[in-house]
Every structure is written in C-alpha cells, then in structure tokens.
C-alpha cells in the first residue's frame, strides 16, 4: 500500500456475504469510519449483486482473486465458511493485502500451519483473526484486572456459553470449531498461556437438542502453567444467549457476562431481558474489532489476534474433537512459536 493510500479511505473487499459477511458490509458502510466497501464476493452472483446494490462504487464479484486484484482494493475481510479461508488468505498474501479473517482461521491445524509458513515467508504479519471477544468491553475489563494481578494469580476460569438454539445441521465437531473456539481463544488470551490438554464430558442430552447432538457438554482445559478452565457449553438452552466468565484468583474472583440491560420493576416482579443472540451481545465488540483493523491497516500495520492464535485454536479444536469422541484426556500438540509471533 502506498503512503498516499494509507491516509485515504481504505477500500475493502468483503469475501462471503452470508450472515456475518453481510453484517460486516453494513458495519463498514454505516457504522465505522475510514473504510468503504469496494467489492463484495459471493459464489451466488445474484446475492453479490443484491449486497452491492446501493453502496456507491461497490463492485459485485464471484471470484475472490478478481476482487483482490482490483486497484481500489486495499484490504480484505474474509467471511466465507472456514474451509475456504486458506485459499483466500494465500491469495491476499500474494497481493500483500491486510486481512481480517473471521474465525476459524482454518478448520484444521495442518491448513493453519500452511498459512503460518506463507506469512513467515512474507516476513510480516498480514492477518487479524476475528476473535471478537477480545474487543468486548467486559472481557477487556477482566483482561486488565487479571493483567494487573488485582486479585493475585489466576488459578481457574469458569466459562459459560449458552445459545438459544443451534442452526440446522450443527454437528458435535461444530460445537467445538464454531462455539468452543471462543473459550479456547479467550482462555489463551486472558491467561497468556497455551492450552496443553482437553477433556470433554457429556451428560444426558437436553430434549431440545437435535437427534445425535451432544448438548450440553462440560469441557476442561489445562494450561501450560497448570491452571484449569472449564466451560459449560449449552447450545440449545432455549431461553436466550448467555456468555460469561468467572476468574478464580488467589485473593478474589471476578465475573463478567451477566446481562446488564434494562432492569424493570413492575406488576410485583423485578427482571430484565436475556440477549437473544451473539450478533446483539457482541455488536459493540464487532464494531470495535473492525474499526481497530481499519485504523491499523491505514497506518500500514496489523494488530490483534493473528495467525499464531488461529493455529493454536485449531490445534486445541482438533484435540477437543478427539476428546469428545474418546472421552479421554487429549494432549494438545503445538509447534514451537516462530519468532514472527513472539
Ligand atoms: C457462532 O458461530 C459464534 O461465533 C457465536 O459467538 C457462538 O456463540 C455460537 O455458538 C457460534 O455458533
């Protein structure tokens, strides 16, 4: 990117216009500053045209490579399903474009390692991975408390991750790759330690879970420093969206994620509303994530969770899926962290 382009509005190609892709197009267009949607890509040409319509100067494409080759494209936001990420990332690397890649970086560690090797060959970081909880105000507060050692050393994390219902076709492996992956990232980020082993326990399934899906599940991570982090993963709880975390430290505990919306007293009762879904719960975090990415890209920098974090998450997911299938404690295998990511 030239110095001139750095100061100008960033032209973004959004690859994939499904639920998250379309939401990011809206965000870049209506919410954040310093960027415009220069191109949208979808294998469904009509869908791409529909999303591009009404956005000044936005070109609809069906081929990611064609969009990335456009002279008005300065950066790429990848929001296709995970298996398509590797090819799009490598194409972006070929053009030297900064990327915001929705999670997962890749579905498996072998593909993540190929991306890691390609980025190392470039010798600089180009990718921010869409682990949006790192931009959520509550998680940021908890991170800062733990980093300051406000309550002494952190011994355990107790996560809860509840969704009202899973979308059709959701599998046991997806409970790890799509949902638990957030606790994997947040655990590594909050504790600044790698996860070394995973165990998964499966109690009797809720009647709300589709046939064959293990729900709820209780997951236990061990870290390199000997801390434990457990997660209640309950993806068909029926009543709404609840994500939270309690850090158990030597001199106290700190908890985030209780709903803090409007509190009502009426008709002899008190109460409030439960957030319906992750788009609403993490709206501000998504906005902040994309704004930070745009700001950094305009300065010619890449910040935030990167390819190493995406690779480490994929390695823990692989262990998690094996732990689910075997009921055993499964050790996580990681390569040594390369200098680019230290
Ligand atoms: C979804 O893909 C997300 O990223 C949400 O944050 C998570 O709560 C949900 O379980 C996933 O399916």
Boltz pocket constraint, residues with backbone or C-beta under 6 A from the ligand:
constraints:
  - pocket:
      binder: B
      contacts: [[A, 162], [A, 163], [A, 178], [A, 179], [A, 182], [A, 235], [A, 278]]
      max_distance: 6.0
